[in-house]
Amino acid sequence: MNPTIASLSELNAAVLQAVVTLGSAALCAYLFQKYRRDYFRWLSIAWCAYALRIGCIVLFLTTGASGWLFAHQILTGWTALALLWSALAFAQYARWRWWYIFALAFPVAWSYVAIYQLDNFLLAAGPAVLFLSLATLWTGFVFLKHWRATGSRGAALLAVVLFTWGVHHLDYPLLRARGAWNPWGYYLDIFFVLATSIGIVILVLEEMDQGLRTLLAISGEHPPPRQADANIDRLLERLNANLVARTRELELLSARLVQQHEEERRRVALALHDQTAQVWAAVKLHLGTLREVAPQPLVPRVDRMLALVDDGIRSIRSVTAHLRPPLLDELGLVPALRALVRSFAEQSELKIEFAAPSESLVVSHDVGLALFRALQEALSNVVRHADASAVSVKLSAVNGEVVLSVEDNGRGFSPKAAVENTPRQAGIGLSGMRERISALNGSVTLEAPPNVGVSVVVRLPISHAT
């Protein structure tokens, strides 16, 4: 099995699948904490193992190391067994038998044989795929029996999804392993994961509904047929309200973190300006006095020390300006952005065009600082990653919004650069930019077609401007 470097689309699909799977694991972990049902714990373990196997296959595709493929094959088999055990626990059939150890050992043993001993692909993949398919079909059969016994809609959905998933596993040696499903096989697996999670949620709601009906029956009350459904609807409304409240709390927390970050930058900038820079200035003064009385052979050395002190002072001023732009407080947004553009142009030799509606454009302190940081990060990314020769920066007020756009003529985010982590390095700063802008109810749009350049557009509602 000779691995090839995965395409960017395949890697993105794998990352999306991992995120969705971890979300399902978190859901099942929450349900276990809330209801203490053992099958929720095993479902959470199964989805975590599934996410780990995705990470292993991504590492195998990008590095070619067979050890990652070995781990992926083992985790794939164990995921199927964990899903099966969760179904047995749900149906109250889970009883440990000593021979189950052979089922656990099979993925390890056969993965070793298939990867390190066999050269025939169909012979190597066949038993593993058959094992995976049978485990998944068995899981679907457990839920099918529950549906027949209770009429549960959640169990019916899970049975259909798992039967389909089990059959889908069988196409691996013939289609997916040969690239026929790439990257759509990932999206189909995402569908199966989401459909399984939906079936689990339906089971929970049905269990709550049944519990409510039992309590009403014990109390002697007989609600209208739709009353239980109304109670479930009210519960869902409360859950949605809680979700909205938590989202708002996270937004406020993000805004507070950004504010604390800026306050810390301001404190450091003031310390550098008022203390460190003053010490360097005093050193320079004493060196100047020393130069006047120094013997002639020592004068060049003193001059060299004076030059180094000047470099240190300039460096401190540069860092201070980067931490806390003084022009933003003293002259306003447009002059501060213009000075920032001029500084980048001088340091990088980029040709940067800057267009703004008016020098008198006035915005609030938070909006101005957010736009300044956004331009700072965008230009830094151009210098570090874009390999560009020209940049266009435009500031405007359109349709009730303050809009900042930065476009370069660099190489964009090519697939090769993506594999080499270039966009990932830039993505850290862009993530911070999005958090800062989102805290002010704004948005950041990024377009990066390969070999065309990158366009970053920041929008902030004019309601934050004054």
Secondary structure by P-SEA (a helix, b strand, c coil): cccccccaaaaaaaaaaaaaaaaaaaaaaaaaaacccaaaaaaaaaaaaaaaaaaaaaaaaacccaaaaaaaaaaaaaaaaaaaaaaaaaaccbbbbcccccccaaaaaaaaaaccccccccccaaaaaaaaaaaaaaaaaaaaaaaaacccaaaaaaaaaaaaaaaaaaaccccccccccaaaaaaaaaaaaaaaaaaaaaaaaaaaaaaaaaaaaaaccccccaaaaaaaaaaaaaaaaaaaaaaaaaaaaaaaaaaaaaaaaaaaaaaaaacaaaaaaaaaaaaaaaaaaccccaaaaaaaaaaaaaaaaaaaaaaaaaaccccccccccaaaaaaaaaaaaaacccbbbbbcccccccccaaaaaaaaaaaaaaaaaaaccccccbbbbbbbbccccbbbbbbbccccccaaaaaacccccaaaaaaaaaaaaaaaccbbbbbbcccbbbbbbbbbbccccc
